Amino acid sequence: MSLASCLKELREERSWTQGDLCRATGLERAYISRLESGKVKALGLKNALKISKACGLTVEQFVEKCFQKEGPDSSSELPISSSIGKAL
């Protein structure tokens, strides 16, 4: 599952708008929109923590749900940036 589709699915499971997710995370709506449209390919650790917390998930659960690849190439790197606070 792509980050974009996963994030949208998490939001819709909670019957949230992008604005609701913004308020819950403190992230800008334009950034949420870029994430969901696939324009942002990597997610900073700080923002991953904000989203996972807002959705009631541990960061491990969030990563497992949104970044687990299936198939033989499942060992590739996760698209999470290690630089905290860096908005991509």
C-alpha positions in Angstrom: 0.0 0.0 0.0 1.3 3.4 -0.8 1.8 6.1 1.8 -0.8 8.2 0.0 -3.6 5.6 0.0 -2.7 4.4 3.5 -3.0 7.9 4.9 -6.3 8.5 3.1 -7.6 5.2 4.4 -6.6 6.0 8.0 -8.3 9.4 7.8 -11.5 8.0 6.2 -11.7 5.1 8.8 -12.1 7.9 11.4 -14.6 9.8 9.2 -12.2 12.8 9.2 -11.7 15.4 6.6 -8.2 16.6 5.8 -9.0 19.6 8.0 -9.7 17.3 10.9 -6.4 15.5 10.4 -4.7 18.9 10.3 -6.2 19.9 13.6 -5.3 16.6 15.2 -1.6 16.7 14.0 -0.8 20.3 13.7 0.3 19.8 10.1 -0.8 22.1 7.3 -3.7 21.0 5.2 -1.7 21.6 2.0 0.9 19.2 3.3 -1.7 16.5 4.1 -3.1 17.0 0.6 0.3 16.6 -1.0 0.8 13.4 1.1 -2.5 11.9 0.0 -2.0 12.8 -3.6 1.4 11.1 -3.7 3.3 14.4 -4.3 5.3 13.8 -1.1 7.2 10.5 -1.4 8.9 10.4 2.0 7.6 11.3 5.4 9.8 12.9 8.1 10.0 11.0 11.4 8.5 13.9 13.4 5.5 14.1 11.0 5.1 10.3 11.1 4.9 10.5 14.9 2.3 13.2 14.7 0.1 11.3 12.3 0.4 8.0 14.1 -0.4 9.6 17.5 -3.4 11.4 16.0 -4.7 8.1 14.5 -4.2 6.3 17.8 -1.4 4.1 16.5 2.1 3.5 17.7 4.7 4.5 15.2 5.5 0.8 14.7 1.8 0.1 13.9 1.8 3.1 11.5 4.9 1.9 9.7 3.6 -1.7 9.5 0.3 -0.6 8.0 1.6 2.1 5.6 5.1 0.9 4.6 5.1 -2.9 4.7 5.8 -4.1 1.2 4.6 -7.4 -0.1 6.5 -9.8 -2.3 10.2 -10.6 -2.9 11.4 -7.0 -2.8 10.0 -6.3 0.7 13.5 -5.5 2.1 13.7 -2.1 0.4 14.1 1.0 2.5 11.1 2.7 4.0 10.3 6.2 2.7 10.7 7.8 6.1 13.3 10.5 6.5 15.4 10.3 9.6 15.9 14.0 9.8 13.4 15.2 12.5 11.4 18.2 11.6 12.3 18.3 8.0 9.2 18.9 5.8 9.5 17.3 2.4 
